[in-house]
Amino acid sequence: MTTCSAPGKVYLFGEHAVVYGEPAIPCAIERRARVTAEPRNDGRVRVEANDLSLDGFTVSWGDSVEDRPDIDVPTQLVEAGMGYVDEAVGQARDAADAPDAGFDITIESDIPLGAGLGSSAAVVVAGIDAGTRSLGVELPPGEVADRAYRAEYAVQDGQASRADTFCSAMGGAVRVEGEDRRTIDAPELPFVVGYDGGAGDTGELVSGVRALREEYGFAADTVTAIGDVVRRGTEVLRGADPSGEPAPDLLAELGRLMDFDHGLLSALGVSSRSLDAMVWAAREADAYGAKLTGAGGGGCIVALDDTGGTETALDYTPGCEATFRAELAADGVRVEE
Ligand code: MEV
């Protein structure tokens, strides 16, 4: 039996635009998905998950979600979740050259599903690592990232960048621009996350941006402008001392860029009333800046605030269901004892 875990992430900058080769800076956070894999001889796969439903349930391959009244969550969320597990199993079998391997899989996660914190990437990354290790094969994190990307790409109908999976596999702050993927130095940034309890459909949101970009030149320019924000943010981070407390003027500049990024993402139609309400609550509480994180449509915002004001303000914001501080996770995918 092998258990591996992988972190979720917030986007400091650059979601959506990264799909078109612009740069993005996601940061791994200390919220993890843990996947346990135990090989079985009959080739079957049995999954027990709290992540896919928020309540625990068990499914065996071949079960129809409609026939399972005990699964009290929207069918499309469960099916999407199962799709990711299915693809992760396929990648683990392929990497270990064991096409007929069966598994008992248990998933535990403290990353809300579909809320912009990279839950699916973390499950796929941890699942591939646990699956291959349980078959006696150790993959370097870069290969886990690569295989996890292929799994996400398949589930999201070819609409996935490498950013989420690379960040989850490597940990820390990373910069992704086309084929150039690297971990970067970053100071400990005071991230506060607000969660509206909802979820967005990544595939639909990415398709919506694609359609806008094809229809309007200015939507394509908006995507490029997000890339410009990230390029500027990269320069700002380069000037920071990664070992020390970030200086207030550095946080102020990053915050201003986050505000800008949120405005551009709103223009592309991926924000929502509750995300905007949380972003404005954070700004009014004097956060350095705030933006939605991930695909949008619902889910989470991320703010930069070292005062505690944003958490209090979000607690009183209608539509905000949960608030928490998110520390940078130095470790990417790892084996759990
Ligand atoms: C989703 O977490 C991030 C998006 O940029 C999609 C992707 O990069 O695959 C919206």
Residues whose N, C-alpha, C, O or C-beta is under 5 A from the ligand:
A	BS01	MEV	E15 H16 V18 V19 Q159 A160 S161 A163 D164 G294 A295
